[in-house]
Amino acid sequence: MACTETPCVISCKAAVAWGPGKPLVVEQVQVDPPKAMEIRIKVVCTSLCRSDVTQWESRAQAHFFPRIFGHEASGIVESVGEGVNEFQIGDHVLTLFTGQCSECAHCVSGKSNMCQTLGLERKGVMHSDQKTRFSIEGRPIYHYCAVSSFSEYTVVHSGCAVKVEPTAPMEKICLLSCGVAAGLGAAWKVADVSKGSTVAVFGLGTVGLSVAQGAKIRGASEIIGVDSNPLKFEKGKAFGITEFINPHDCGGEPIPQIIKRITGGGADYCFECIGDTEMVSTALQSSSDGWGLTVTLGVPKAKPEISAHYALLLSGRTLRGSLYGGWKPKSELPLLVDMYLNKELQIDELVSHNLPFEDINKAFNLMQEGNCLRCVIHMPKAK
């Protein structure tokens, strides 16, 4: 329930993870009012990203529990803290898991979106004071990626949200808060895919299909999808996939050899969208000598170190990482929302499930089983 006067503590429902891999529990939590340069958001829709599941399962993160996950979300500003001028109560917003202060060296540079003030938060607390805004009976509940959208209300730094067109459907554009934007940006901003080029996409989830869509829009002549789920090929065709490789159906022939045969020497661009560091090496081997560019987007579950023979790089191949597709989120995400509204982007087809908030554990199960693209979780409507 929201406050109508000066912002006060709100009591609302949130899905709390009490330990790694343990089912989420819908609890009554207290959400503090926004402090200086913060806003409190009524979450309308939030979708489950693979990285939520990866970090929820990780025992290396055990000291950051209890925790409220979720970072891919759309909502409405409920209240604003001192010093906030760019947002007003009632504004429609997307949350940003990595923010933009617009003042640090990276933000003012055209070379990076790695904000040095509001970059990826890994400590489970707010940027400003290293404290949480969630609690249960006085016990702090940790944040996730500076967003924590699996809650009816959340507090974020004003630099970790962006105002969007209020006519945009929140149950769709929430995917631009992470996965879709990450894939499109990897193809457009990080790789700068050229017309007539050949592309290989490893992993055809939401991110991989968004990479394919970006490459298709750029005019790539051939887009090869690599995935072990045969159902992904039919889905992939709508996003530009022209050829499909299922590693289980290759008869032992190495994937790089198949891609080199299809492309006549190796793909111009390869994208690793799985979160498997061994696949990064496979992608590098699948790229062309001289100019092949491999971009890695996935968050690995295990073995974070990348291993590759030096000759792959000596022969002219390049490996690049991509966070959030290289977008400066506050400046550029509204452009993607406009493209979607103008029917220049496909997002609807990536929503495989719509679930009520109370079924959030079902969304986690579907993601673990590999039976979904994006589950959009609809939060309870304000009373």
ROPAKE-618180 format. One record per residue (C-alpha): y, z, x. Coordinates in steps of 0.25 Angstrom, whole numbers, plus 2048, in hexadecimal, padded with zeros to 3 digits. Each point is the difference from the previous one (the first is absolute). Last residue first. Layout:
BEGIN
YZX;...
END
This chain:
BEGIN
7FA7EE7E9;8007F780D;7F57F6800;7F3804807;7FE7F980D;7F97F2800;7F77FE80C;7FF7F2805;7F37FD807;8017F580A;7F67F7805;7F38067FA;7F1802802;7FF80380E;7F880C7FE;80B809806;80B7FA7F9;7F98017F2;7FD80F804;80E803803;8057F97F3;7F68097F8;80680C807;80D7FC7F9;7FA8017F2;80A80A7FB;80C7F7804;7FC7F57F7;7F97F4806;8047F1801;7F67F8808;7FF7F3808;80F7FE802;8007F580B;8027F57F5;80D8067FB;8067FF80E;8027F1802;80E7FC806;80A7F57FC;8008047F2;80F802800;7FD80F7FD;7F780080C;80A7FA809;80B80A7FB;7F680B803;7FE7FA80E;80F7FF802;80280F7FC;7F680380B;80A7FB80B;80B80A803;7F980D7FC;7F37FC807;8047F980D;7F47F87FF;7F77FE80C;7F47FF7F8;7FF80E7FC;7FB80380E;7FB7F4808;7F980080E;8007F4809;7F67FA808;8037F3808;7F77F5805;8047F880D;7F37FF808;80480D807;7FF8087F3;7F27FC7FD;7FD80180F;80380F800;7F38027F7;8038097F4;7FF80E7FC;8098077F6;80080F7FF;8008067F2;7F18037FF;7FF8057F2;8067FD7F2;80A7F5805;80D7FD7F9;8017F17FE;80B7F7804;7FC7F980D;8077F3803;7F97F5809;8087F5805;7FA7F3806;8097F980A;7F97FB80C;7F18027FC;7FF8007F1;7FB80C7F8;7F28057FD;7FE80880C;80D8087FC;7FA8027F2;7F3805806;80880A809;8078057F4;7F38017F8;7FC80A80A;80C8087FD;7FC8017F1;80C8037F6;7FC7F47F7;80D7F7800;7FE7F980E;8097F37FF;7FD7F4808;80A7F5803;7FF7F2806;7F18017FE;7F67FB80A;7FC7F3807;7FD7F67F5;8048087F4;7F28017FA;7F880080D;80980B806;7FF8087F3;7F07FF801;80080480F;80A80C7FD;7F68057F5;7F480080A;7F47F97FB;7F580A7FC;7FC7F97F3;80E7FF7FB;7FD8057F2;80380F802;80D7FD807;8057FA7F3;80A7F5804;8097F97F5;8087F3801;80D7FC7F9;80580E7FD;80E7FE7F9;80280C7F7;7F97FA7F4;7F47FC809;7FF80F805;7FB8057F3;7F57F6800;7FD80380E;80180F7FE;7F38017F8;7F87FD80C;80380D806;7FE80080F;80E7FB803;8067F5809;80B7F77F9;8047F3807;80D7FA7FC;8027F1804;80D7F87FF;80A80B800;80C7FC7F8;80880D800;7FD8037F2;7F1800804;80280980C;80780A7F7;7F58007F6;7F580180B;80880C805;8008067F2;7F17FD7FF;7FE80880D;80980C7FB;7FA8017F2;7F17FF806;7FB7F3806;7FC80580E;8027F880D;80A7F57FD;7FF7F3808;80C7F6800;8027F2804;80E7F9801;8067F57F8;80D8077FD;80280C809;7FC80F7FF;80C809804;7F680A806;80880C7FE;80A7FC7F6;7F97F77F7;7F1802801;80080F803;80C8017F6;7F77FB7F5;7F5809803;80880D802;8087FD7F3;7F47FF7F8;7FA80D805;80B809801;80B8037F5;7FE7F17FC;7F48057F8;8098097F8;8067F37FB;7F57FE7F6;7FF80D7F7;80F801802;8037F37F8;80D7FB806;80C8017F6;80680B807;8037F880D;7FD80880C;80680C807;7F980480D;7FA80D804;7FD80680E;80E801805;8048097F4;7F680A806;7F58027F6;7FC80A7F5;7F57FF7F6;7FD8017F2;7F47FD7F7;7F880180D;7F77F6807;80C7FA806;80080980D;80C7F8807;80380580E;7F37F9805;7F880B7F9;80680E7FC;7FA80D803;7FF80B7F5;80780D803;7FA80D7FA;80A8077F7;7F88007F3;7FD7F1803;80A7F9808;8077F3803;80D7FD807;7FA80280E;80780480C;8047F880D;80F8027FD;8057F27FF;7F47F7801;7F88077F5;7F2805803;7F27FB802;8017FE80F;7FD7F1801;80D7FA7FB;8017F1803;80E7FD804;80D8077F9;80880380D;7FB7F680A;7FE7F57F6;7F57F6804;8057F47F9;8027F880D;8077F4807;80D7FE7F8;80580D805;8098097F8;7F48077FB;7F980180D;80C806807;80280B7F5;80A7FE7F5;7FA7F97F4;7F880C7FD;7F47F87FB;7F38067FB;7F17FF803;7F88047F4;80A7FA7F7;8018037F1;8047F57F6;80C8047F7;8057FE7F2;80E8087FF;80080A7F4;80880A808;8097F980A;7FD7FB80E;8097FB80B;80980C801;7F680B805;80980B807;7FA80C7F9;7F37FD7F9;7FC7F77F5;7F98027F3;7F57F97F7;8007F2807;7F67F77F9;7F37FC806;7F77F6807;7F580380A;7F87FD80C;80080D808;7F58097FA;7FA80D805;80380E7FD;7FB80A80A;7F880D801;7FE7FD80C;8077FB80C;7F880880A;7F47F77FC;8067F3805;7F57FE80B;7F68027F5;8047F27FA;7FC7FD7F2;80D8027F9;8077F880C;7F77F47FE;8018017F1;80F800800;7FF7F480A;7F87F87F6;80C8007F7;7FF8067F2;80B7FC7F6;80C8087FA;8077FE7F3;80B8087F9;80380B80A;80C8087FC;80880080D;80880B807;80A7FB80A;80480580E;80D7FF808;80280F800;7F58077F8;7F87FB7F4;7FC80B7F6;7F2806804;7F37FC7F9;7F780B7FB;7F27FC7FE;7F68007F4;7F37FB805;7F87F37FE;7F580280A;7FC7F580A;7F27FE804;7FD80580E;7FF7F680B;80980880A;80580D7F9;8088067F4;8057F27FC;80A8037F4;8027F67F5;80E8057FA;8048057F3;80E8067FD;80980C802;80E7FC804;809809809;80F7FE7FC;8097F4801;80E8047F9;7FF7FE7F1;7F57F87F9;7F4804808;7F37F87FF;7F38047FA;
END
